[in-house]
Amino acid sequence: MFRQLTKSTVFAAGLAKRNASSFARLSVLGRVGQDPVVEQGASGKDFARYSVAVNTSKEGPPSWFSVAVFEPKQIEFATNYIRKGALVHVEANAVNKKFEKGDGSTGYSTNFYQTRVDIVRNPYNPENAENES
């Protein structure tokens, strides 16, 4: 555990130096709302997208986070093992984007780019799926 924290600290320090000494990071523990979907970006590179729901209270609706995955090995892992209903811990960089809406007004969104994911509990077992086919 200590080595992981040390690596994260070194990464965060390097990121801070490159981005004018500040950055935003998100850490979420929640349930996957949909299986990861692989899409192709404008640059032609593949990326995966999935959503995570977090219940902050027993009453009321969950908060939803859309997560994008860009690293090829993480895309492969996400598409092979992460399934709807899985309990995951996601670490992501948060990036704010400004865009123009259809009516001409300015809109803002926060995008979450996955840097790490851990499956805490997964209802999907790839070995069972092979036996069922």
KOLMIZA-347894 format. One record per residue: residue number from 0; residue in one letter; x, y, z of N, C-alpha, C in turn. Coordinates in Angstrom, 2 decimals, m for minus. Atoms other than C-alpha are relative to their C-alpha. Layout:
! KOLMIZA-347894
+------+------+---------+---------+---------+---------+---------+---------+---------+---------+---------+
| fiza | lose |      nX |      nY |      nZ |     caX |     caY |     caZ |      cX |      cY |      cZ |
+------+------+---------+---------+---------+---------+---------+---------+---------+---------+---------+
|  NUM |    a |       X |       Y |       Z |       X |       Y |       Z |       X |       Y |       Z |
...
+------+------+---------+---------+---------+---------+---------+---------+---------+---------+---------+
This chain:
! KOLMIZA-347894
+------+------+---------+---------+---------+---------+---------+---------+---------+---------+---------+
| fiza | lose |      nX |      nY |      nZ |     caX |     caY |     caZ |      cX |      cY |      cZ |
+------+------+---------+---------+---------+---------+---------+---------+---------+---------+---------+
|    0 |    m |    0.83 |   m1.18 |    0.00 |    0.00 |    0.00 |    0.00 |    0.87 |    1.25 |    0.00 |
|    1 |    f |   m0.86 |   m1.17 |   m0.07 |    2.81 |    2.41 |    0.83 |    0.58 |    0.34 |   m1.36 |
|    2 |    r |   m0.58 |   m0.26 |    1.32 |    4.38 |    2.01 |   m2.62 |   m1.03 |    0.63 |   m0.93 |
|    3 |    q |    1.04 |   m0.58 |    0.84 |    1.06 |    2.74 |   m4.33 |   m0.22 |    1.46 |    0.35 |
|    4 |    l |    0.18 |   m1.38 |   m0.41 |    0.63 |    5.90 |   m2.29 |    1.17 |    0.85 |   m0.45 |
|    5 |    t |   m1.18 |   m0.74 |    0.41 |    4.17 |    6.94 |   m3.07 |   m0.04 |    0.27 |   m1.50 |
|    6 |    k |    0.10 |   m0.19 |    1.45 |    3.66 |    6.41 |   m6.82 |   m1.06 |    1.04 |   m0.32 |
|    7 |    s |    1.06 |   m0.98 |    0.24 |    0.40 |    8.38 |   m6.70 |    0.46 |    1.39 |    0.36 |
|    8 |    t |   m0.50 |   m1.30 |   m0.43 |    2.10 |   11.18 |   m4.82 |    0.98 |    0.55 |   m1.03 |
|    9 |    v |   m0.96 |   m0.43 |    1.01 |    4.92 |   11.31 |   m7.37 |   m0.74 |    0.42 |   m1.27 |
|   10 |    f |    0.79 |   m0.33 |    1.18 |    2.38 |   11.28 |  m10.25 |   m0.70 |    1.34 |    0.20 |
|   11 |    a |    0.72 |   m1.24 |   m0.28 |    0.33 |   14.04 |   m8.60 |    0.96 |    1.19 |   m0.02 |
|   12 |    a |   m0.97 |   m1.08 |   m0.02 |    3.45 |   16.13 |   m8.05 |    0.43 |    0.35 |   m1.42 |
|   13 |    g |   m0.37 |   m0.25 |    1.40 |    4.47 |   15.73 |  m11.71 |   m1.12 |    0.68 |   m0.75 |
|   14 |    l |    1.16 |   m0.60 |    0.64 |    0.96 |   16.58 |  m12.88 |   m0.16 |    1.46 |    0.43 |
|   15 |    a |    0.13 |   m1.36 |   m0.52 |    0.89 |   19.65 |  m10.65 |    1.03 |    0.93 |   m0.66 |
|   16 |    k |   m1.03 |   m0.83 |    0.62 |    4.16 |   20.94 |  m12.14 |   m0.38 |    0.34 |   m1.44 |
|   17 |    r |    0.37 |   m0.23 |    1.39 |    2.83 |   20.55 |  m15.70 |   m1.23 |    0.88 |   m0.14 |
|   18 |    n |    1.27 |   m0.71 |    0.10 |   m0.56 |   22.15 |  m14.98 |   m0.08 |    1.17 |    0.97 |
|   19 |    a |   m0.01 |   m1.22 |   m0.81 |    0.37 |   25.35 |  m13.16 |   m0.35 |   m0.28 |    1.46 |
|   20 |    s |    0.09 |    0.36 |   m1.41 |    0.48 |   23.68 |   m9.74 |   m1.41 |   m0.31 |    0.50 |
|   21 |    s |    1.31 |    0.43 |   m0.46 |   m3.12 |   22.47 |   m9.66 |   m0.56 |   m1.08 |   m0.91 |
|   22 |    f |    0.67 |    1.04 |    0.77 |   m5.20 |   19.52 |  m10.78 |   m1.22 |   m0.43 |    0.78 |
|   23 |    a |    1.21 |    0.51 |   m0.65 |   m8.54 |   17.89 |  m10.03 |   m0.05 |   m1.50 |   m0.19 |
|   24 |    r |    0.07 |    1.44 |    0.05 |   m8.89 |   14.23 |   m9.20 |   m1.27 |   m0.44 |    0.70 |
|   25 |    l |    1.23 |    0.55 |   m0.53 |  m12.03 |   12.21 |   m8.55 |    0.25 |   m1.43 |    0.44 |
|   26 |    s |   m0.05 |    1.37 |   m0.48 |  m12.27 |    9.04 |   m6.49 |   m1.43 |   m0.40 |    0.35 |
|   27 |    v |    1.40 |    0.38 |   m0.14 |  m15.62 |    7.25 |   m6.69 |   m0.11 |   m1.50 |    0.27 |
|   28 |    l |    0.35 |    1.40 |   m0.26 |  m16.94 |    4.01 |   m5.21 |   m1.49 |   m0.10 |   m0.30 |
|   29 |    g |    1.41 |    0.09 |    0.39 |  m20.17 |    3.06 |   m6.93 |   m0.25 |   m1.17 |   m0.93 |
|   30 |    r |    0.44 |    1.08 |    0.88 |  m22.10 |    0.72 |   m9.21 |    0.02 |    0.45 |   m1.46 |
|   31 |    v |   m0.04 |   m0.28 |    1.43 |  m21.58 |    0.56 |  m12.96 |   m1.43 |   m0.03 |   m0.54 |
|   32 |    g |    1.36 |   m0.12 |    0.51 |  m24.74 |    1.70 |  m14.75 |   m0.20 |   m0.62 |   m1.36 |
|   33 |    q |    0.09 |    0.62 |    1.32 |  m23.95 |    0.28 |  m18.18 |    1.33 |   m0.66 |   m0.32 |
|   34 |    d |   m1.25 |    0.62 |    0.44 |  m21.40 |   m2.04 |  m19.77 |    0.82 |    1.04 |   m0.77 |
|   35 |    p |   m0.83 |   m0.94 |    0.76 |  m18.42 |   m0.12 |  m21.21 |   m0.25 |   m0.13 |   m1.50 |
|   36 |    v |    0.21 |   m0.06 |    1.44 |  m18.92 |    0.95 |  m24.82 |    1.24 |    0.62 |   m0.62 |
|   37 |    v |   m1.18 |   m0.53 |    0.67 |  m15.94 |    1.44 |  m27.14 |   m0.46 |    0.87 |   m1.17 |
|   38 |    e |    0.30 |   m0.95 |    1.06 |  m16.13 |    4.46 |  m29.44 |    1.31 |    0.47 |   m0.60 |
|   39 |    q |   m1.19 |   m0.56 |    0.63 |  m13.74 |    6.18 |  m31.80 |   m0.07 |    1.51 |    0.04 |
|   40 |    g |   m0.04 |   m1.45 |   m0.11 |  m12.72 |    9.76 |  m31.17 |    0.29 |    0.66 |   m1.34 |
|   41 |    a |   m0.24 |   m0.77 |    1.22 |  m12.23 |   12.51 |  m33.76 |    1.40 |   m0.25 |   m0.55 |
|   42 |    s |   m1.38 |    0.26 |    0.43 |   m8.51 |   11.69 |  m33.86 |    0.18 |   m1.41 |   m0.53 |
|   43 |    g |   m0.09 |    1.38 |    0.47 |   m9.28 |    8.07 |  m34.77 |    0.39 |   m0.99 |    1.07 |
|   44 |    k |   m0.38 |    0.89 |   m1.10 |   m8.21 |    6.66 |  m31.40 |   m1.24 |   m0.53 |    0.70 |
|   45 |    d |    1.09 |    0.60 |   m0.75 |  m10.47 |    4.27 |  m29.53 |    0.00 |    0.48 |    1.45 |
|   46 |    f |    0.15 |   m0.26 |   m1.42 |  m11.82 |    5.07 |  m26.08 |   m1.26 |   m0.72 |    0.45 |
|   47 |    a |    1.17 |    0.66 |   m0.58 |  m14.32 |    3.41 |  m23.75 |   m0.70 |    0.98 |    0.92 |
|   48 |    r |    0.80 |   m0.87 |   m0.86 |  m17.13 |    5.09 |  m21.87 |   m0.98 |   m0.88 |    0.78 |
|   49 |    y |    1.01 |    0.65 |   m0.83 |  m19.27 |    3.86 |  m18.97 |   m0.40 |    0.95 |    1.11 |
|   50 |    s |    0.49 |   m0.89 |   m1.06 |  m21.23 |    5.38 |  m16.10 |    0.03 |   m0.72 |    1.34 |
|   51 |    v |   m0.04 |    0.52 |   m1.36 |  m21.01 |    4.94 |  m12.34 |   m1.01 |    0.78 |    0.83 |
|   52 |    a |    0.99 |   m0.62 |   m0.88 |  m23.85 |    5.62 |   m9.88 |    0.48 |   m0.07 |    1.44 |
|   53 |    v |   m0.39 |   m0.08 |   m1.41 |  m23.15 |    6.74 |   m6.32 |   m1.21 |    0.45 |    0.80 |
|   54 |    n |    1.09 |   m0.37 |   m0.90 |  m25.82 |    6.77 |   m3.63 |    0.59 |    0.68 |    1.22 |
|   55 |    t |   m0.53 |   m0.74 |   m1.15 |  m25.02 |    9.45 |   m1.09 |   m0.93 |   m0.12 |    1.20 |
|   56 |    s |    0.94 |    0.24 |   m1.09 |  m28.13 |    8.64 |    0.95 |   m0.96 |   m1.10 |   m0.42 |
|   57 |    k |    0.94 |    1.07 |    0.32 |  m30.71 |    5.86 |    1.18 |   m1.23 |    0.54 |   m0.72 |
|   58 |    e |    1.13 |   m0.63 |    0.66 |  m33.37 |    8.29 |    0.05 |    0.53 |    0.97 |   m1.06 |
|   59 |    g |   m0.41 |   m0.92 |    1.04 |  m33.12 |   10.29 |   m3.13 |    0.72 |   m0.71 |   m1.12 |
|   60 |    p |   m0.62 |    0.61 |    1.19 |  m31.67 |    9.65 |   m6.56 |    1.53 |   m0.07 |    0.14 |
|   61 |    p |   m1.46 |    0.08 |   m0.02 |  m28.05 |    8.58 |   m7.13 |    0.62 |    1.12 |   m0.82 |
|   62 |    s |   m0.79 |   m0.91 |    0.84 |  m25.38 |   10.87 |   m8.55 |    0.70 |   m0.85 |   m1.04 |
|   63 |    w |   m0.60 |    0.76 |    1.10 |  m24.14 |    9.69 |  m11.96 |    1.26 |    0.69 |   m0.49 |
|   64 |    f |   m1.26 |   m0.49 |    0.54 |  m20.60 |   10.05 |  m13.27 |    0.30 |   m0.76 |   m1.28 |
|   65 |    s |   m0.40 |    0.60 |    1.27 |  m19.62 |    9.41 |  m16.88 |    1.52 |   m0.07 |   m0.02 |
|   66 |    v |   m1.44 |    0.23 |   m0.04 |  m16.13 |    7.92 |  m17.12 |    0.49 |   m0.38 |   m1.39 |
|   67 |    a |   m0.63 |    0.34 |    1.28 |  m13.93 |    7.83 |  m20.24 |    1.35 |   m0.66 |    0.28 |
|   68 |    v |   m1.24 |    0.76 |   m0.15 |  m11.01 |    5.41 |  m20.63 |    0.78 |    0.12 |   m1.31 |
|   69 |    f |   m0.78 |   m0.22 |    1.21 |   m8.19 |    6.18 |  m23.09 |    1.18 |   m0.96 |   m0.16 |
|   70 |    e |   m1.15 |    0.90 |    0.08 |   m5.33 |    3.79 |  m22.25 |   m0.42 |   m1.34 |   m0.59 |
|   71 |    p |    0.40 |    1.24 |    0.65 |   m5.46 |    0.70 |  m24.53 |   m0.15 |   m1.21 |    0.94 |
|   72 |    k |    0.11 |    1.13 |   m0.93 |   m4.80 |   m1.80 |  m21.71 |   m1.20 |    0.16 |    0.93 |
|   73 |    q |    1.16 |   m0.24 |   m0.87 |   m7.45 |   m0.17 |  m19.50 |   m1.30 |   m0.18 |   m0.79 |
|   74 |    i |    1.19 |    0.23 |    0.84 |   m9.94 |   m0.21 |  m22.42 |   m0.28 |   m1.49 |   m0.10 |
|   75 |    e |    0.15 |    1.46 |    0.10 |   m9.31 |   m3.93 |  m22.87 |   m0.53 |   m0.59 |    1.31 |
|   76 |    f |    0.45 |    0.48 |   m1.30 |   m9.73 |   m4.57 |  m19.14 |   m1.46 |    0.35 |    0.23 |
|   77 |    a |    1.37 |   m0.45 |   m0.23 |  m12.92 |   m2.52 |  m18.96 |   m1.00 |   m0.80 |   m0.83 |
|   78 |    t |    0.95 |    0.70 |    0.87 |  m14.56 |   m4.21 |  m21.94 |   m0.07 |   m1.50 |    0.31 |
|   79 |    n |    0.01 |    1.43 |   m0.31 |  m13.58 |   m7.71 |  m20.78 |   m0.57 |   m0.34 |    1.38 |
|   80 |    y |    0.34 |    0.37 |   m1.37 |  m14.37 |   m7.52 |  m17.06 |   m1.04 |    0.88 |    0.70 |
|   81 |    i |    0.96 |   m0.88 |   m0.68 |  m16.47 |   m4.51 |  m16.04 |   m1.38 |   m0.18 |   m0.62 |
|   82 |    r |    1.37 |    0.20 |    0.46 |  m20.21 |   m5.15 |  m16.28 |   m0.97 |    0.83 |    0.82 |
|   83 |    k |    1.06 |   m0.72 |   m0.70 |  m23.41 |   m3.39 |  m15.33 |   m0.24 |   m0.66 |    1.35 |
|   84 |    g |    0.24 |    0.51 |   m1.34 |  m23.99 |   m3.75 |  m11.59 |    1.25 |   m0.23 |    0.82 |
|   85 |    a |   m1.25 |    0.22 |   m0.73 |  m20.32 |   m4.18 |  m10.67 |    0.26 |    1.17 |    0.95 |
|   86 |    l |   m0.42 |   m1.03 |   m0.96 |  m19.12 |   m2.30 |   m7.59 |    1.46 |    0.30 |   m0.31 |
|   87 |    v |   m1.35 |   m0.37 |    0.41 |  m16.02 |   m0.38 |   m8.70 |    0.49 |    1.22 |    0.77 |
|   88 |    h |   m0.65 |   m1.20 |   m0.53 |  m13.55 |    2.11 |   m7.26 |    0.77 |    0.60 |   m1.17 |
|   89 |    v |   m0.61 |   m0.66 |    1.15 |  m12.55 |    4.57 |   m9.99 |    0.75 |    1.24 |    0.46 |
|   90 |    e |   m0.75 |   m1.24 |   m0.18 |   m9.82 |    7.19 |   m9.85 |    0.08 |    0.64 |   m1.38 |
|   91 |    a |    0.02 |   m0.68 |    1.29 |  m10.06 |    9.80 |  m12.58 |    0.43 |    1.45 |    0.15 |
|   92 |    n |   m0.30 |   m1.43 |    0.07 |   m8.80 |   13.22 |  m13.58 |   m1.27 |    0.71 |   m0.46 |
|   93 |    a |    1.17 |   m0.78 |    0.38 |  m11.57 |   15.80 |  m13.80 |    0.44 |    1.16 |   m0.87 |
|   94 |    v |   m0.35 |   m1.05 |    0.95 |  m11.44 |   18.16 |  m16.78 |   m1.28 |    0.73 |   m0.38 |
|   95 |    n |    1.16 |   m0.81 |    0.38 |  m13.90 |   21.02 |  m17.35 |    0.10 |    0.40 |   m1.47 |
|   96 |    k |    0.06 |   m0.37 |    1.41 |  m14.98 |   21.69 |  m20.93 |   m1.07 |    1.06 |   m0.20 |
|   97 |    k |    0.95 |   m1.04 |    0.36 |  m16.75 |   24.70 |  m22.39 |   m0.47 |   m0.32 |   m1.42 |
|   98 |    f |    0.52 |    0.30 |    1.33 |  m19.04 |   24.19 |  m25.39 |   m1.19 |    0.90 |   m0.31 |
|   99 |    e |    1.15 |   m0.79 |    0.43 |  m21.74 |   25.94 |  m27.40 |   m1.20 |   m0.92 |   m0.17 |
|  100 |    k |    1.23 |    0.78 |    0.10 |  m25.27 |   24.58 |  m27.03 |   m0.70 |    0.31 |   m1.32 |
|  101 |    g |    0.75 |   m0.16 |    1.23 |  m27.72 |   24.24 |  m29.90 |   m0.68 |    1.35 |   m0.11 |
|  102 |    d |    0.68 |   m1.30 |    0.01 |  m29.46 |   27.48 |  m28.90 |    0.98 |    1.18 |    0.00 |
|  103 |    g |   m1.00 |   m1.05 |    0.05 |  m26.18 |   29.41 |  m29.05 |    0.58 |    0.40 |    1.34 |
|  104 |    s |   m0.53 |   m0.34 |   m1.33 |  m25.66 |   29.68 |  m25.28 |    1.22 |   m0.87 |    0.31 |
|  105 |    t |   m1.20 |    0.72 |   m0.41 |  m22.50 |   28.51 |  m23.57 |   m0.35 |   m1.02 |    1.07 |
|  106 |    g |    0.21 |    1.05 |   m0.98 |  m22.53 |   25.23 |  m21.69 |    1.33 |   m0.47 |    0.55 |
|  107 |    y |   m1.20 |    0.53 |   m0.63 |  m20.03 |   23.60 |  m19.36 |   m0.25 |   m1.44 |    0.41 |
|  108 |    s |    0.12 |    1.38 |   m0.47 |  m19.38 |   19.95 |  m18.59 |    1.30 |   m0.39 |    0.68 |
|  109 |    t |   m1.19 |    0.55 |   m0.66 |  m16.98 |   18.06 |  m16.37 |    0.16 |   m1.43 |   m0.48 |
|  110 |    n |   m0.30 |    1.33 |    0.51 |  m15.38 |   15.01 |  m17.96 |    0.97 |   m0.68 |    0.95 |
|  111 |    f |   m0.85 |    0.78 |   m0.89 |  m13.76 |   12.24 |  m15.95 |    0.78 |   m1.01 |   m0.81 |
|  112 |    y |   m0.88 |    0.87 |    0.75 |  m10.77 |   10.48 |  m17.49 |    0.67 |   m0.97 |    0.95 |
|  113 |    q |   m0.46 |    1.05 |   m0.93 |  m10.01 |    7.19 |  m15.74 |    1.51 |   m0.14 |   m0.04 |
|  114 |    t |   m1.42 |    0.30 |   m0.14 |   m6.49 |    6.71 |  m14.44 |    0.20 |   m1.37 |    0.64 |
|  115 |    r |   m0.10 |    1.30 |   m0.67 |   m7.22 |    3.58 |  m12.39 |   m1.40 |   m0.47 |    0.35 |
|  116 |    v |    1.28 |    0.58 |   m0.43 |  m10.09 |    1.21 |  m11.66 |    0.29 |   m1.31 |    0.73 |
|  117 |    d |   m0.06 |    1.26 |   m0.74 |  m10.47 |   m1.59 |   m9.12 |   m1.42 |   m0.54 |    0.08 |
|  118 |    i |    1.30 |    0.63 |   m0.14 |  m13.36 |   m4.04 |   m9.23 |   m0.11 |   m0.53 |    1.42 |
|  119 |    v |    0.19 |    0.41 |   m1.38 |  m14.61 |   m4.48 |   m5.68 |   m0.87 |   m1.26 |    0.03 |
|  120 |    r |    0.90 |    1.15 |    0.10 |  m17.47 |   m6.85 |   m6.50 |   m0.59 |    0.01 |   m1.40 |
|  121 |    n |    0.47 |    0.07 |    1.38 |  m18.48 |   m8.05 |   m9.96 |   m0.97 |   m1.15 |   m0.18 |
|  122 |    p |    0.94 |    1.08 |    0.22 |  m21.61 |  m10.02 |  m10.85 |    0.37 |   m0.85 |   m1.21 |
|  123 |    y |   m0.38 |    0.69 |    1.22 |  m19.92 |  m11.08 |  m14.11 |    1.23 |   m0.84 |    0.23 |
|  124 |    n |   m1.13 |    0.91 |   m0.11 |  m17.61 |  m14.09 |  m14.20 |    0.32 |   m0.54 |   m1.39 |
|  125 |    p |   m0.27 |    0.42 |    1.37 |  m15.89 |  m14.67 |  m17.60 |    0.08 |   m1.51 |   m0.17 |
|  126 |    e |   m0.09 |    1.46 |    0.12 |  m15.29 |  m18.37 |  m16.84 |   m1.40 |   m0.61 |   m0.15 |
|  127 |    n |    1.37 |    0.49 |    0.12 |  m19.04 |  m18.95 |  m16.37 |   m0.60 |    0.34 |   m1.35 |
|  128 |    a |    0.56 |   m0.40 |    1.29 |  m19.85 |  m17.07 |  m19.58 |    0.45 |   m0.94 |   m1.10 |
|  129 |    e |   m0.52 |    0.93 |    1.01 |  m17.61 |  m19.42 |  m21.61 |   m0.74 |   m1.34 |    0.08 |
|  130 |    n |    0.67 |    1.27 |   m0.18 |  m19.38 |  m22.48 |  m20.15 |   m1.47 |    0.06 |   m0.44 |
|  131 |    e |    1.41 |   m0.14 |    0.37 |  m22.86 |  m21.08 |  m20.94 |   m0.21 |    0.01 |   m1.50 |
|  132 |    s |    0.19 |   m0.08 |    1.44 |  m22.23 |  m20.66 |  m24.67 |    0.09 |   m1.31 |   m0.72 |
+------+------+---------+---------+---------+---------+---------+---------+---------+---------+---------+
